[in-house]
Amino acid sequence: MSVSIVWFRNDLRLSDNPALVESLRAGLPVVPVFVLDDQTEGVRPLGGASRWWLHHSLSSLDASLRKLGSRLTLRRGPAERVLPELAAECGAEAIFWNRVYDEGSRNRDARLKKSLNERGLRAESFKANLLFEPWEIKNQSGAPFKVFTPFWRVCRAHASPGDPLPAPKALPAPKTGPASDALDDWRLLPTNPDWAGGLRTAWSPGEKGAKDRLSHFLDEALEDYRHARDLPAVEGTSRLSPNLAFGEISPRQVWRAATNRGASAAAEKFLSEVGWREFAYSLLFHNGDLAQRNFRPEFDAFPWADSDEILEAWRRGRTGYPIVDAGMRELWTTGWMHNRVRMIVASFLTKDLLIDWRQGERWFWDTLVDADPANNVTGWQWVAGCGADAAPYFRVFNPVLQGAKFDPKGEYVRRWVPELAGLPDAVIHSPWSASKPPAASVYPERIVEHGAARDRALAAFQSLKKSA
């Protein structure tokens, strides 16, 4: 019996899944498959935290498919080899998938589609993980945007993304399904040591968890979003980023759910953050090496420092600046960091410490459960000053003032840096100024003095301008 194959990637959901819908329209039994392809050149392997999330998301997807009378087939290896082999094994007539946008994956997908067509198979891809395709949004000259605000203005002027597609109520399966790897054999979960305890406490990967999180945010936090989104001590953001990164929920579902709540300044601000994700993917699509090179080439000559010791202090939350250390410890424990704090720790690394933004981006890629090939690198380049629509390089976040402004009572710092819990609010973000500063054995001294570090960063930027 002929079948159609649905190749799942970063679209691990049944609702609003165009490839899955098209497979049903083909009128054939459906074989859902996920391929762990960590061997294709140019396709970035997942980091440790993302591998943890993937394990649980695949388990959740398989459970959902089994309720429909189907199951998820797991195969490992280069997709260009695995999928044609699976198609021959199953007698497949068609393979459907939803698009991804990094350059390595796009090149692989193009080669795969050509190869499948030459074998006489129907191979089609669909838009599922963006509101707008990167080639749809152009400026008046027909070029991609480099600045977010006009980009988003054009997006908002486009036709509505439409309504999400419903999940199938049943999924026809072949009488005998293909052999599948065992998920546990992939060893995506950490062992020896198992560092994922904080991740298990913080997250519920899977489509249901994503829908529940969106509903909770819209019911409990949307109204105060414009203000609360900057306060790391409160749950003022949606925390949907890992669900979007793995496609457990689609941006169209998020869009429709938010707009159904009615027009408001809070909803518009929230949707603009979805828009920033769209902008990041546009940049990635049109600049395939965005994770390796500066968007602004003049930064290629920037005099970055190189210190493994200082970099390690930043990674472990041992810089002596409480808001920075709190963020880095939250990241290590939960696989996530509040967005305002992401900006603070990125500014501190690239400007106070003069460490190349690529070092920070790689650490985030390995430790974030929401590590995203577009958002991650775009955010780092924005803060460093070398990206599209970047903050000016001379904008150097003061970690003490940022902490005082966005964590005025020190609740966030006390949660993640408990050795400072006894300090008064007035000095919680500058413990060295307390009447009895904590001993260096309790909390580390500052690895740099911010004022001097800022001057050094600005001098480095001036030297860059002179050499341009």
VOPAGU-2260 file (C-alpha; in pm, 1 decimal, decimal comma):
REM VOPAGU-2260
SITE   aa  ch    i         X         Y         Z
SITE  MET   A    0       0,0       0,0       0,0
SITE  SER   A    1     126,7     347,9     -86,4
SITE  VAL   A    2     169,2     604,7     188,3
SITE  SER   A    3     254,0     970,8     235,2
SITE  ILE   A    4     526,8    1079,3     474,6
SITE  VAL   A    5     509,1    1385,0     697,9
SITE  TRP   A    6     856,2    1497,8     799,7
SITE  PHE   A    7     835,6    1677,0    1134,5
SITE  ARG   A    8    1112,0    1922,7    1226,2
SITE  ASN   A    9    1056,3    2238,0    1432,5
SITE  ASP   A   10     677,8    2197,2    1397,9
SITE  LEU   A   11     609,5    1941,2    1670,5
SITE  ARG   A   12     233,7    1988,3    1684,7
SITE  LEU   A   13     -87,9    1858,3    1530,3
SITE  SER   A   14    -278,2    2189,8    1519,4
SITE  ASP   A   15    -209,1    2441,8    1243,6
SITE  ASN   A   16      28,2    2205,3    1066,7
SITE  PRO   A   17      -1,7    2255,5     687,8
SITE  ALA   A   18     220,7    1959,1     598,3
SITE  LEU   A   19       5,7    1728,1     808,2
SITE  VAL   A   20    -315,1    1865,6     655,6
SITE  GLU   A   21    -179,7    1817,6     304,9
SITE  SER   A   22     -85,2    1459,1     381,5
SITE  LEU   A   23    -447,6    1390,0     473,1
SITE  ARG   A   24    -567,4    1550,4     151,7
SITE  ALA   A   25    -349,4    1307,3     -41,2
SITE  GLY   A   26    -585,6    1032,4      72,4
SITE  LEU   A   27    -311,5     787,8     169,5
SITE  PRO   A   28    -205,1     631,1     498,4
SITE  VAL   A   29      28,8     869,5     675,3
SITE  VAL   A   30     373,7     793,7     817,7
SITE  PRO   A   31     486,6    1071,9    1055,5
SITE  VAL   A   32     864,2    1078,8    1093,5
SITE  PHE   A   33    1124,6    1280,1    1280,1
SITE  VAL   A   34    1484,7    1258,9    1161,8
SITE  LEU   A   35    1764,2    1346,9    1402,4
SITE  ASP   A   36    1997,3    1495,7    1144,1
SITE  ASP   A   37    2306,8    1620,0    1322,5
SITE  GLN   A   38    2546,2    1529,2    1043,7
SITE  THR   A   39    2450,9    1755,7     753,2
SITE  GLU   A   40    2712,2    2020,5     684,8
SITE  GLY   A   41    2587,7    2370,7     756,1
SITE  VAL   A   42    2305,8    2254,0     986,6
SITE  ARG   A   43    2383,2    2349,5    1344,1
SITE  PRO   A   44    2348,1    2063,8    1596,5
SITE  LEU   A   45    2123,9    2133,4    1893,9
SITE  GLY   A   46    2273,1    2242,2    2223,2
SITE  GLY   A   47    2234,3    2047,0    2545,2
SITE  ALA   A   48    1924,0    2223,8    2678,7
SITE  SER   A   49    1750,0    2202,2    2341,8
SITE  ARG   A   50    1823,2    1829,6    2324,3
SITE  TRP   A   51    1652,0    1788,4    2662,3
SITE  TRP   A   52    1346,9    1977,1    2534,2
SITE  LEU   A   53    1342,9    1782,1    2208,5
SITE  HIS   A   54    1327,2    1449,0    2392,6
SITE  HIS   A   55    1016,8    1549,8    2584,6
SITE  SER   A   56     853,2    1724,9    2291,0
SITE  LEU   A   57     894,6    1416,7    2069,8
SITE  SER   A   58     751,0    1199,5    2345,2
SITE  SER   A   59     451,4    1431,9    2371,1
SITE  LEU   A   60     398,3    1436,0    1994,0
SITE  ASP   A   61     411,9    1057,5    1976,5
SITE  ALA   A   62     151,2    1030,1    2252,7
SITE  SER   A   63     -77,5    1268,9    2062,6
SITE  LEU   A   64     -33,0    1073,6    1738,5
SITE  ARG   A   65    -113,2     745,9    1913,6
SITE  LYS   A   66    -446,2     891,8    2026,7
SITE  LEU   A   67    -525,9     935,1    1655,8
SITE  GLY   A   68    -431,7     576,8    1572,9
SITE  SER   A   69     -84,5     664,9    1445,3
SITE  ARG   A   70     267,0     688,5    1588,4
SITE  LEU   A   71     589,6     879,7    1534,9
SITE  THR   A   72     869,7     703,5    1348,0
SITE  LEU   A   73    1217,7     803,7    1462,9
SITE  ARG   A   74    1522,7     774,5    1239,4
SITE  ARG   A   75    1874,0     913,5    1280,9
SITE  GLY   A   76    2117,4    1019,9    1010,3
SITE  PRO   A   77    2143,2    1266,9     721,5
SITE  ALA   A   78    1791,7    1345,3     603,8
SITE  GLU   A   79    1904,5    1327,6     240,7
SITE  ARG   A   80    1978,6     958,9     294,3
SITE  VAL   A   81    1721,4     863,7     556,5
SITE  LEU   A   82    1408,4     998,8     387,6
SITE  PRO   A   83    1459,8     839,5      43,5
SITE  GLU   A   84    1537,6     510,6     219,0
SITE  LEU   A   85    1221,3     538,8     427,6
SITE  ALA   A   86    1017,4     629,0     119,1
SITE  ALA   A   87    1140,6     318,9     -61,8
SITE  GLU   A   88    1078,7     106,3     245,3
SITE  CYS   A   89     718,8     227,1     282,0
SITE  GLY   A   90     627,7     263,8     -83,5
SITE  ALA   A   91     569,8     635,1     -32,2
SITE  GLU   A   92     421,0     845,8    -309,5
SITE  ALA   A   93     471,1    1182,2    -139,2
SITE  ILE   A   94     669,9    1354,8     134,7
SITE  PHE   A   95     548,0    1676,4     296,2
SITE  TRP   A   96     728,1    1909,8     536,3
SITE  ASN   A   97     712,4    2260,9     673,5
SITE  ARG   A   98     987,8    2507,0     590,1
SITE  VAL   A   99    1285,5    2606,0     799,5
SITE  TYR   A  100    1493,3    2910,2     715,1
SITE  ASP   A  101    1857,9    2871,1     811,2
SITE  GLU   A  102    2085,1    2848,1     509,3
SITE  GLY   A  103    2219,6    2497,4     570,3
SITE  SER   A  104    1873,5    2348,5     610,7
SITE  ARG   A  105    1736,7    2534,8     308,8
SITE  ASN   A  106    2017,5    2408,2      88,5
SITE  ARG   A  107    1966,1    2052,5     212,3
SITE  ASP   A  108    1590,2    2074,7     159,5
SITE  ALA   A  109    1636,7    2199,1    -197,2
SITE  ARG   A  110    1869,2    1910,3    -277,2
SITE  LEU   A  111    1631,2    1664,5    -114,0
SITE  LYS   A  112    1327,4    1793,8    -300,9
SITE  LYS   A  113    1512,2    1767,1    -631,9
SITE  SER   A  114    1627,3    1413,6    -550,0
SITE  LEU   A  115    1278,3    1300,1    -450,2
SITE  ASN   A  116    1121,3    1451,4    -761,0
SITE  GLU   A  117    1374,2    1270,2    -976,5
SITE  ARG   A  118    1264,0     945,0    -810,0
SITE  GLY   A  119     905,7    1020,8    -907,9
SITE  LEU   A  120     787,4    1127,3    -562,2
SITE  ARG   A  121     580,9    1431,2    -484,8
SITE  ALA   A  122     772,1    1654,5    -243,5
SITE  GLU   A  123     617,6    1977,0    -111,7
SITE  SER   A  124     699,2    2222,9     162,7
SITE  PHE   A  125     475,8    2474,5     339,7
SITE  LYS   A  126     481,8    2788,9     550,6
SITE  ALA   A  127     400,7    2694,8     908,2
SITE  ASN   A  128     637,9    2865,3    1149,9
SITE  LEU   A  129     622,6    3230,1    1043,3
SITE  LEU   A  130     341,4    3476,5     982,2
SITE  PHE   A  131     507,2    3598,6     663,0
SITE  GLU   A  132     766,8    3440,2     441,6
SITE  PRO   A  133    1100,2    3626,9     449,2
SITE  TRP   A  134    1074,0    3702,9      78,4
SITE  GLU   A  135     726,2    3854,7     115,3
SITE  ILE   A  136     824,7    4161,6     319,6
SITE  LYS   A  137    1038,9    4408,7     121,9
SITE  ASN   A  138    1098,8    4782,4     127,4
SITE  GLN   A  139     999,1    5014,1    -157,9
SITE  SER   A  140    1321,1    4930,1    -340,7
SITE  GLY   A  141    1242,9    4560,4    -325,6
SITE  ALA   A  142    1521,4    4492,3     -76,6
SITE  PRO   A  143    1489,1    4328,6     266,8
SITE  PHE   A  144    1450,0    4560,2     563,6
SITE  LYS   A  145    1740,4    4635,8     796,1
SITE  VAL   A  146    1534,3    4828,3    1052,9
SITE  PHE   A  147    1256,1    4672,1    1256,0
SITE  THR   A  148     997,3    4951,2    1279,1
SITE  PRO   A  149     934,1    4994,9     904,1
SITE  PHE   A  150     953,1    4616,4     862,2
SITE  TRP   A  151     678,4    4564,0    1116,3
SITE  ARG   A  152     472,7    4848,8     970,3
SITE  VAL   A  153     468,0    4670,8     635,4
SITE  CYS   A  154     381,6    4341,0     804,4
SITE  ARG   A  155      86,1    4501,6     980,1
SITE  ALA   A  156     -34,2    4642,2     647,9
SITE  HIS   A  157     -36,6    4295,8     490,4
SITE  ALA   A  158    -341,1    4077,1     484,1
SITE  SER   A  159    -420,0    3891,4     804,9
SITE  PRO   A  160    -222,7    3569,3     849,4
SITE  GLY   A  161    -558,0    3390,9     858,5
SITE  ASP   A  162    -701,5    3134,5    1094,6
SITE  PRO   A  163    -505,4    2838,0    1227,1
SITE  LEU   A  164    -577,2    2497,6    1076,8
SITE  PRO   A  165    -756,3    2249,4    1304,1
SITE  ALA   A  166    -583,3    1936,5    1427,1
SITE  PRO   A  167    -693,8    1614,6    1258,0
SITE  LYS   A  168    -941,4    1399,2    1447,8
SITE  ALA   A  169    -790,4    1080,2    1309,0
SITE  LEU   A  170    -481,9     987,1    1112,6
SITE  PRO   A  171    -488,3     683,9     881,8
SITE  ALA   A  172    -190,7     459,1     941,2
SITE  PRO   A  173     -42,7     182,3     726,7
SITE  LYS   A  174    -126,2    -173,2     836,3
SITE  THR   A  175     238,3    -228,3     919,0
SITE  GLY   A  176     436,1      76,3    1019,2
SITE  PRO   A  177     808,4     115,7     952,2
SITE  ALA   A  178    1066,9      32,7    1213,5
SITE  SER   A  179    1154,5     313,7    1449,7
SITE  ASP   A  180    1447,9     401,3    1672,1
SITE  ALA   A  181    1376,9     409,3    2044,5
SITE  LEU   A  182    1379,8     767,3    2170,6
SITE  ASP   A  183    1585,2     675,2    2478,0
SITE  ASP   A  184    1856,2     530,6    2253,5
SITE  TRP   A  185    1920,8     878,5    2115,1
SITE  ARG   A  186    2043,8     983,2    2460,8
SITE  LEU   A  187    1914,8    1337,3    2434,2
SITE  LEU   A  188    1875,3    1361,1    2811,1
SITE  PRO   A  189    2176,9    1445,2    3028,9
SITE  THR   A  190    2327,4    1179,0    3250,7
SITE  ASN   A  191    2636,1    1169,3    3470,0
SITE  PRO   A  192    2556,4    1431,9    3579,4
SITE  ASP   A  193    2185,1    1491,4    3530,0
SITE  TRP   A  194    2179,7    1871,0    3528,7
SITE  ALA   A  195    1817,3    1899,9    3409,1
SITE  GLY   A  196    1638,4    1907,6    3745,9
SITE  GLY   A  197    1568,1    2278,6    3717,3
SITE  LEU   A  198    1441,6    2235,1    3362,1
SITE  ARG   A  199    1198,5    1964,0    3470,1
SITE  THR   A  200    1065,0    2191,8    3743,5
SITE  ALA   A  201    1024,6    2493,0    3516,4
SITE  TRP   A  202     882,2    2347,5    3194,0
SITE  SER   A  203     620,0    2115,4    3041,5
SITE  PRO   A  204     730,5    2059,4    2680,5
SITE  GLY   A  205     470,0    1963,2    2422,2
SITE  GLU   A  206     170,3    2102,9    2237,2
SITE  LYS   A  207     -62,8    2093,8    2537,2
SITE  GLY   A  208     189,2    2274,6    2754,7
SITE  ALA   A  209     223,6    2542,5    2486,4
SITE  LYS   A  210    -151,5    2598,8    2460,6
SITE  ASP   A  211    -187,3    2609,8    2837,6
SITE  ARG   A  212      95,8    2861,2    2865,7
SITE  LEU   A  213     -57,7    3089,4    2601,2
SITE  SER   A  214    -399,5    3079,6    2770,3
SITE  HIS   A  215    -246,4    3154,1    3109,7
SITE  PHE   A  216     -54,4    3450,6    2971,1
SITE  LEU   A  217    -354,9    3599,7    2795,4
SITE  ASP   A  218    -574,4    3554,5    3103,4
SITE  GLU   A  219    -328,2    3661,2    3370,5
SITE  ALA   A  220     -50,4    3877,5    3225,8
SITE  LEU   A  221    -145,2    4041,9    2896,4
SITE  GLU   A  222    -317,3    4340,6    3055,7
SITE  ASP   A  223       2,5    4448,6    3236,2
SITE  TYR   A  224     239,9    4332,0    2964,5
SITE  ARG   A  225     381,2    4668,3    2858,3
SITE  HIS   A  226     507,7    4736,9    3210,2
SITE  ALA   A  227     558,2    4392,4    3361,7
SITE  ARG   A  228     752,7    4252,9    3064,7
SITE  ASP   A  229    1062,6    4438,9    3189,4
SITE  LEU   A  230    1045,8    4311,7    3547,5
SITE  PRO   A  231    1237,0    3985,3    3588,9
SITE  ALA   A  232    1097,7    3916,7    3936,7
SITE  VAL   A  233     741,1    3879,4    3807,6
SITE  GLU   A  234     592,7    3650,0    3546,5
SITE  GLY   A  235     510,6    3929,6    3305,2
SITE  THR   A  236     606,8    3766,4    2974,8
SITE  SER   A  237     448,4    3479,4    2784,7
SITE  ARG   A  238     752,5    3246,0    2814,1
SITE  LEU   A  239     636,6    3092,5    2485,3
SITE  SER   A  240     978,2    3118,9    2321,3
SITE  PRO   A  241    1074,3    2749,7    2358,0
SITE  ASN   A  242     730,6    2640,3    2239,7
SITE  LEU   A  243     768,8    2858,4    1930,2
SITE  ALA   A  244    1126,0    2741,8    1874,7
SITE  PHE   A  245    1012,3    2378,5    1860,1
SITE  GLY   A  246     687,7    2457,3    1683,2
SITE  GLU   A  247     464,4    2322,4    1958,2
SITE  ILE   A  248     251,3    2625,3    1884,2
SITE  SER   A  249     250,0    2835,9    1569,4
SITE  PRO   A  250     287,4    3213,6    1548,0
SITE  ARG   A  251     -49,0    3216,9    1370,7
SITE  GLN   A  252    -211,2    3052,6    1673,2
SITE  VAL   A  253     -48,7    3310,6    1900,1
SITE  TRP   A  254    -155,6    3592,5    1668,8
SITE  ARG   A  255    -515,8    3478,3    1646,3
SITE  ALA   A  256    -551,3    3413,7    2019,2
SITE  ALA   A  257    -412,6    3759,0    2104,7
SITE  THR   A  258    -618,3    3948,2    1847,0
SITE  ASN   A  259    -932,8    3767,8    1957,8
SITE  ARG   A  260    -890,7    3940,1    2294,3
SITE  GLY   A  261    -956,9    4272,8    2121,1
SITE  ALA   A  262    -739,0    4566,6    2025,8
SITE  SER   A  263    -532,0    4715,1    2306,6
SITE  ALA   A  264    -193,9    4875,8    2353,2
SITE  ALA   A  265     -81,7    4572,1    2552,6
SITE  ALA   A  266    -185,6    4328,2    2279,3
SITE  GLU   A  267     -16,9    4541,5    2015,1
SITE  LYS   A  268     307,7    4546,1    2213,3
SITE  PHE   A  269     292,4    4168,7    2256,0
SITE  LEU   A  270     230,8    4120,1    1884,2
SITE  SER   A  271     527,2    4343,3    1805,2
SITE  GLU   A  272     746,1    4095,9    1993,4
SITE  VAL   A  273     611,9    3824,3    1763,8
SITE  GLY   A  274     703,7    4070,9    1489,0
SITE  TRP   A  275    1062,7    4093,5    1615,0
SITE  ARG   A  276    1084,8    3716,3    1568,5
SITE  GLU   A  277     965,5    3762,9    1210,3
SITE  PHE   A  278    1229,8    4033,6    1159,0
SITE  ALA   A  279    1500,9    3806,4    1297,8
SITE  TYR   A  280    1406,0    3533,5    1051,5
SITE  SER   A  281    1407,7    3780,2     764,8
SITE  LEU   A  282    1762,1    3879,1     860,9
SITE  LEU   A  283    1870,2    3516,0     888,1
SITE  PHE   A  284    1715,8    3424,0     553,9
SITE  HIS   A  285    1889,7    3706,8     370,4
SITE  ASN   A  286    2218,5    3672,5     561,9
SITE  GLY   A  287    2292,1    3302,7     588,1
SITE  ASP   A  288    2612,7    3339,6     789,4
SITE  LEU   A  289    2460,9    3569,1    1050,5
SITE  ALA   A  290    2578,3    3348,1    1338,4
SITE  GLN   A  291    2939,8    3363,6    1219,0
SITE  ARG   A  292    2996,0    3718,9    1099,0
SITE  ASN   A  293    2914,1    4075,6    1197,7
SITE  PHE   A  294    2614,6    4215,3    1012,4
SITE  ARG   A  295    2802,2    4546,0    1005,7
SITE  PRO   A  296    3139,8    4452,5     853,6
SITE  GLU   A  297    3323,2    4745,6    1013,0
SITE  PHE   A  298    3309,2    4546,3    1337,7
SITE  ASP   A  299    3536,5    4282,7    1183,9
SITE  ALA   A  300    3826,5    4495,3    1306,5
SITE  PHE   A  301    3694,9    4539,0    1660,4
SITE  PRO   A  302    3963,7    4469,3    1924,5
SITE  TRP   A  303    3788,1    4197,0    2123,0
SITE  ALA   A  304    3957,0    4071,5    2438,4
SITE  ASP   A  305    4035,3    3704,8    2494,1
SITE  SER   A  306    4020,4    3568,4    2847,8
SITE  ASP   A  307    3897,5    3219,6    2930,0
SITE  GLU   A  308    3896,5    3303,1    3299,9
SITE  ILE   A  309    3673,1    3608,2    3260,8
SITE  LEU   A  310    3444,4    3429,3    3016,4
SITE  GLU   A  311    3402,8    3142,3    3263,0
SITE  ALA   A  312    3318,1    3385,2    3546,1
SITE  TRP   A  313    3042,5    3531,5    3327,1
SITE  ARG   A  314    2910,2    3186,8    3232,1
SITE  ARG   A  315    2889,6    3073,8    3595,2
SITE  GLY   A  316    2736,0    3392,0    3735,8
SITE  ARG   A  317    3047,5    3493,1    3929,6
SITE  THR   A  318    3108,4    3845,5    3794,8
SITE  GLY   A  319    3037,0    4036,6    4117,5
SITE  TYR   A  320    2742,8    4218,6    3958,5
SITE  PRO   A  321    2423,4    4076,3    4111,0
SITE  ILE   A  322    2181,7    4132,5    3821,8
SITE  VAL   A  323    2428,6    3975,2    3578,1
SITE  ASP   A  324    2497,9    3681,1    3805,6
SITE  ALA   A  325    2129,1    3627,3    3875,9
SITE  GLY   A  326    2057,1    3605,7    3504,7
SITE  MET   A  327    2338,2    3364,6    3431,8
SITE  ARG   A  328    2234,2    3139,7    3721,4
SITE  GLU   A  329    1871,1    3146,8    3612,6
SITE  LEU   A  330    1989,6    3037,9    3268,7
SITE  TRP   A  331    2201,7    2752,5    3402,7
SITE  THR   A  332    1922,4    2627,9    3630,3
SITE  THR   A  333    1612,7    2666,5    3412,3
SITE  GLY   A  334    1742,8    2689,4    3054,3
SITE  TRP   A  335    1580,4    3030,7    3017,4
SITE  MET   A  336    1651,5    3391,8    3104,9
SITE  HIS   A  337    1424,4    3694,6    3123,3
SITE  ASN   A  338    1458,3    3910,0    2811,7
SITE  ARG   A  339    1552,1    4231,8    2993,7
SITE  VAL   A  340    1825,3    4041,5    3175,8
SITE  ARG   A  341    1943,7    3886,1    2848,3
SITE  MET   A  342    2016,8    4236,9    2725,2
SITE  ILE   A  343    2199,3    4325,9    3047,2
SITE  VAL   A  344    2422,6    4017,5    3051,5
SITE  ALA   A  345    2495,1    4050,1    2678,6
SITE  SER   A  346    2593,1    4414,8    2715,6
SITE  PHE   A  347    2813,2    4325,1    3011,8
SITE  LEU   A  348    2996,0    4053,1    2817,5
SITE  THR   A  349    3049,5    4250,9    2497,3
SITE  LYS   A  350    3108,3    4597,1    2641,6
SITE  ASP   A  351    3223,9    4572,1    3002,3
SITE  LEU   A  352    3436,2    4264,0    2931,1
SITE  LEU   A  353    3499,1    4319,8    2556,7
SITE  ILE   A  354    3437,1    3950,8    2485,8
SITE  ASP   A  355    3328,9    3869,5    2129,8
SITE  TRP   A  356    2949,3    3838,2    2103,7
SITE  ARG   A  357    2993,7    3501,9    1930,0
SITE  GLN   A  358    3123,8    3356,0    2256,0
SITE  GLY   A  359    2803,8    3458,4    2432,4
SITE  GLU   A  360    2584,8    3344,2    2146,9
SITE  ARG   A  361    2741,9    2997,6    2155,8
SITE  TRP   A  362    2687,2    2971,6    2531,7
SITE  PHE   A  363    2322,8    3070,2    2493,0
SITE  TRP   A  364    2284,7    2820,3    2207,5
SITE  ASP   A  365    2397,3    2539,2    2437,1
SITE  THR   A  366    2212,6    2641,6    2753,3
SITE  LEU   A  367    1880,8    2792,4    2635,1
SITE  VAL   A  368    1575,7    2572,5    2589,3
SITE  ASP   A  369    1453,6    2836,0    2343,8
SITE  ALA   A  370    1780,7    2852,0    2145,5
SITE  ASP   A  371    1663,9    2980,3    1810,1
SITE  PRO   A  372    1887,3    3025,4    1504,0
SITE  ALA   A  373    1735,7    3364,9    1422,1
SITE  ASN   A  374    1638,8    3521,0    1756,6
SITE  ASN   A  375    1953,2    3419,8    1939,9
SITE  VAL   A  376    2204,7    3566,3    1697,9
SITE  THR   A  377    1995,5    3874,0    1612,7
SITE  GLY   A  378    1965,2    3961,1    1980,4
SITE  TRP   A  379    2336,1    3924,3    2042,7
SITE  GLN   A  380    2433,8    4135,8    1743,7
SITE  TRP   A  381    2176,1    4398,6    1840,9
SITE  VAL   A  382    2320,6    4439,1    2189,3
SITE  ALA   A  383    2681,0    4427,0    2069,9
SITE  GLY   A  384    2610,2    4709,7    1825,6
SITE  CYS   A  385    2718,4    4520,0    1515,0
SITE  GLY   A  386    2376,4    4399,8    1396,7
SITE  ALA   A  387    2082,4    4530,0    1198,0
SITE  ASP   A  388    1887,7    4807,7    1370,6
SITE  ALA   A  389    2140,7    4775,4    1650,7
SITE  ALA   A  390    2156,6    4977,1    1966,0
SITE  PRO   A  391    2441,5    5229,2    1928,1
SITE  TYR   A  392    2769,2    5090,1    2051,1
SITE  PHE   A  393    2800,1    5376,7    2296,9
SITE  ARG   A  394    2485,2    5252,1    2470,3
SITE  VAL   A  395    2647,7    5054,4    2749,5
SITE  PHE   A  396    2405,2    4915,6    3006,6
SITE  ASN   A  397    2504,9    5000,3    3363,1
SITE  PRO   A  398    2430,6    4676,2    3551,2
SITE  VAL   A  399    2378,4    4857,1    3881,2
SITE  LEU   A  400    2130,0    5109,0    3741,4
SITE  GLN   A  401    1955,3    4844,8    3532,1
SITE  GLY   A  402    1914,6    4628,0    3840,3
SITE  ALA   A  403    1783,7    4915,1    4049,3
SITE  LYS   A  404    1536,0    5016,2    3779,9
SITE  PHE   A  405    1393,7    4677,4    3688,0
SITE  ASP   A  406    1446,1    4484,9    4014,4
SITE  PRO   A  407    1411,0    4768,9    4267,0
SITE  LYS   A  408    1344,5    4546,0    4568,5
SITE  GLY   A  409    1605,4    4291,4    4468,4
SITE  GLU   A  410    1355,3    4005,7    4452,5
SITE  TYR   A  411    1505,3    3859,3    4136,7
SITE  VAL   A  412    1859,8    3886,7    4269,4
SITE  ARG   A  413    1767,0    3730,2    4603,2
SITE  ARG   A  414    1602,5    3438,8    4423,1
SITE  TRP   A  415    1908,6    3352,4    4215,2
SITE  VAL   A  416    2192,9    3491,5    4427,6
SITE  PRO   A  417    2078,9    3380,6    4774,3
SITE  GLU   A  418    2412,2    3466,9    4936,0
SITE  LEU   A  419    2307,4    3832,8    4903,6
SITE  ALA   A  420    1957,2    3782,2    5046,0
SITE  GLY   A  421    2035,1    3966,9    5368,5
SITE  LEU   A  422    2146,4    4291,2    5204,9
SITE  PRO   A  423    1916,7    4597,0    5215,0
SITE  ASP   A  424    1734,8    4696,4    4895,4
SITE  ALA   A  425    1951,4    5008,5    4864,4
SITE  VAL   A  426    2270,6    4809,4    4812,3
SITE  ILE   A  427    2145,5    4477,7    4675,8
SITE  HIS   A  428    2271,1    4571,4    4327,7
SITE  SER   A  429    2603,3    4712,3    4455,7
SITE  PRO   A  430    2704,9    4485,2    4744,7
SITE  TRP   A  431    3053,9    4636,8    4755,6
SITE  SER   A  432    2893,2    4960,9    4881,0
SITE  ALA   A  433    2725,4    4797,4    5180,8
SITE  SER   A  434    2843,0    4895,2    5527,7
SITE  LYS   A  435    2952,5    4531,5    5565,3
SITE  PRO   A  436    3022,3    4401,3    5214,7
SITE  PRO   A  437    3002,1    4023,0    5175,2
SITE  ALA   A  438    3334,3    3845,3    5199,3
SITE  ALA   A  439    3490,4    3739,6    4869,3
SITE  SER   A  440    3452,5    3380,3    4988,2
SITE  VAL   A  441    3075,2    3436,5    5001,6
SITE  TYR   A  442    3021,5    3646,5    4690,8
SITE  PRO   A  443    3293,5    3738,8    4439,7
SITE  GLU   A  444    3438,7    4083,9    4403,5
SITE  ARG   A  445    3369,7    4268,1    4078,1
SITE  ILE   A  446    3579,8    4136,7    3791,0
SITE  VAL   A  447    3577,1    4488,1    3638,7
SITE  GLU   A  448    3477,1    4832,7    3757,5
SITE  HIS   A  449    3190,7    4940,9    3532,7
SITE  GLY   A  450    3296,3    5303,9    3488,6
SITE  ALA   A  451    3647,0    5211,7    3376,5
SITE  ALA   A  452    3511,6    4927,2    3161,2
SITE  ARG   A  453    3270,5    5164,8    2990,3
SITE  ASP   A  454    3550,8    5407,7    2912,0
SITE  ARG   A  455    3756,8    5122,8    2768,3
SITE  ALA   A  456    3468,1    5008,7    2550,4
SITE  LEU   A  457    3405,1    5358,2    2416,5
SITE  ALA   A  458    3774,4    5401,7    2342,0
SITE  ALA   A  459    3771,7    5076,4    2148,8
SITE  PHE   A  460    3472,4    5194,9    1950,7
SITE  GLN   A  461    3643,9    5524,6    1874,2
SITE  SER   A  462    3949,2    5339,9    1746,2
SITE  LEU   A  463    3720,3    5136,9    1523,2
SITE  LYS   A  464    3564,7    5453,8    1377,8
SITE  LYS   A  465    3906,5    5605,8    1309,3
SITE  SER   A  466    4026,4    5299,8    1122,1
SITE  ALA   A  467    3712,0    5281,9     908,9
